[in-house]
Amino acid sequence: MQNQAMKVVADDTQVLARLAALKDMTVVELKAHWQALIGTPAPNNSRPFLEQRLAYRIQELTWGGPSKPVRQLLDALADEVEGKKVRRSVISDPRNPVIGTRLVREWDGAEHVITVLNDGFDWQGRRYKSLSSIARDITGTRWNGYRFFGLRGTA
C-alpha cells in the first residue's frame, strides 16, 4: 500500500513538472510536443489551445481518460448537438414524465395542454424539443420549462 502511495506522489510530481514546462515552451515547441503526444500535426497556433489540450493529454496518459460510459454519453450529447438522432433516446432527460403524459398549464387566462412524446413534446399540433421552448412561445419570455410546467421546485 505504501509503494502505491509513493507512486501516486511520484506521478503527481512528474505531471506537475510537465504541466509547468508547457508554460516555458514556445509555440513551435508546443506544436512539436503535440506531434509527439497526439501523433498528428497541431491544428492551430493558439498558445492557450495548445497548452490546454497538451495538459489534458499529459494527465490522460498518466491517470487515464474518461470511462467508457462517460465517453458514450459524450458521444450521444455530441450527436444531439449535431442534430443526429442516432442515440437521442439514450440521453432523454430523466425529469421528463412518461410518454403520453399531458401537462396542463394555465397562463394569462388560457389553458395550455402539452403531450409528452418519445423525442420531445407536442403543443397545439407542433413538435418541440424542449419544454423551455414551449414556455417561451406561451409567455414571450425565457423560462426553465420544467419549472414553468411544475416539474421542478423553485430552488
C-alpha positions in Angstrom: 0.0 0.0 0.0 2.8 2.4 0.8 4.5 1.7 -2.5 1.3 2.6 -4.3 1.0 5.9 -2.4 4.6 6.7 -3.3 3.9 6.0 -6.9 0.9 8.4 -6.8 3.1 11.1 -5.3 5.8 10.5 -7.9 3.1 10.6 -10.7 1.7 13.8 -9.3 5.1 15.4 -9.1 6.0 14.3 -12.6 2.7 15.6 -14.1 3.0 18.9 -12.3 6.5 19.4 -13.7 5.4 18.5 -17.2 2.5 20.9 -17.0 4.7 23.7 -15.7 7.1 23.1 -18.5 4.4 23.8 -21.0 4.3 27.5 -19.9 8.0 27.9 -20.8 7.7 26.4 -24.3 7.4 28.4 -27.4 4.5 27.8 -29.8 6.9 25.9 -32.1 7.9 23.7 -29.2 4.3 23.2 -28.2 3.4 22.1 -31.7 6.3 19.7 -31.7 5.2 18.3 -28.3 1.7 18.0 -29.8 3.0 15.9 -32.6 4.9 13.7 -30.2 2.0 13.2 -27.7 -1.0 13.1 -30.0 0.6 11.9 -33.2 -0.9 14.5 -35.6 0.1 18.0 -36.6 -1.2 20.7 -34.2 -4.4 22.1 -35.6 -3.5 25.8 -35.0 -1.0 28.2 -33.4 -3.1 29.3 -30.5 -0.9 29.0 -27.4 -3.9 28.7 -24.9 -5.5 26.0 -27.1 -2.2 24.0 -27.4 -1.4 24.3 -23.6 -4.9 23.2 -22.5 -5.1 20.2 -24.8 -1.5 19.1 -24.1 -2.1 19.5 -20.4 -5.2 17.3 -20.7 -3.3 14.7 -22.7 -0.4 14.5 -20.2 -2.9 13.9 -17.4 -4.8 11.4 -19.5 -1.7 9.4 -20.3 -0.8 9.3 -16.6 -4.1 8.7 -14.9 -6.3 7.5 -17.8 -9.1 9.2 -19.7 -12.9 9.1 -19.2 -14.6 5.8 -18.6 -16.4 4.0 -21.4 -19.9 5.1 -20.1 -18.7 8.7 -19.9 -17.3 8.5 -23.5 -20.6 7.0 -24.7 -22.6 9.8 -23.0 -20.3 12.5 -24.5 -20.8 10.9 -28.0 -24.5 10.9 -27.5 -24.5 14.5 -26.5 -22.4 15.4 -29.5 -24.9 13.5 -31.7 -27.7 15.6 -30.2 -25.9 18.9 -30.7 -25.1 18.0 -34.3 -28.7 17.2 -34.9 -28.3 13.4 -35.4 -31.0 11.2 -33.9 -28.8 8.2 -33.6 -28.8 7.9 -29.8 -31.3 10.6 -28.7 -33.3 8.1 -26.6 -30.2 7.2 -24.7 -29.9 10.6 -23.2 -33.5 11.5 -22.7 -34.0 13.7 -19.7 -34.9 11.7 -16.6 -37.1 14.7 -15.5 -39.5 14.1 -18.4 -42.8 12.4 -17.5 -43.8 9.1 -19.0 -44.6 9.3 -22.7 -48.2 10.2 -23.3 -48.5 12.3 -20.2 -50.4 15.5 -20.6 -49.1 18.6 -18.9 -51.7 21.3 -18.3 -50.7 24.9 -17.5 -52.9 28.0 -17.3 -51.2 31.2 -18.5 -52.8 34.6 -19.0 -56.3 33.1 -18.8 -55.7 30.4 -21.3 -55.2 26.7 -20.7 -52.2 25.1 -22.5 -52.0 21.3 -22.9 -48.7 19.7 -23.7 -48.3 16.0 -24.6 -45.0 14.2 -23.8 -43.7 12.4 -26.8 -40.8 9.9 -27.2 -38.5 12.5 -28.6 -40.0 15.8 -27.4 -43.3 17.5 -26.8 -46.4 18.4 -28.7 -48.2 21.7 -28.2 -51.0 22.8 -30.5 -50.0 20.2 -33.1 -46.4 21.4 -33.2 -43.4 19.3 -32.0 -40.9 20.9 -29.7 -37.6 19.5 -28.4 -37.9 21.2 -25.0 -40.4 22.4 -22.5 -38.5 25.7 -22.3 -39.1 26.5 -26.0 -42.9 25.9 -25.4 -42.8 28.1 -22.3 -41.1 30.8 -24.3 -43.7 30.6 -27.0 -46.5 30.8 -24.5 -45.1 33.6 -22.4 -42.9 35.5 -24.7 -40.0 35.3 -22.2 -37.4 32.8 -21.3 -38.4 30.2 -18.7 -37.0 27.0 -17.4 -39.6 24.7 -18.9 -39.5 22.2 -16.0 -40.2 25.0 -13.6 -42.9 26.6 -15.8 -44.8 23.3 -16.0 -44.4 22.5 -12.3 -42.0 19.5 -12.8 -39.3 21.1 -10.6 -39.2 23.1 -7.5 -38.4 26.8 -7.3 -35.0 26.3 -5.7 
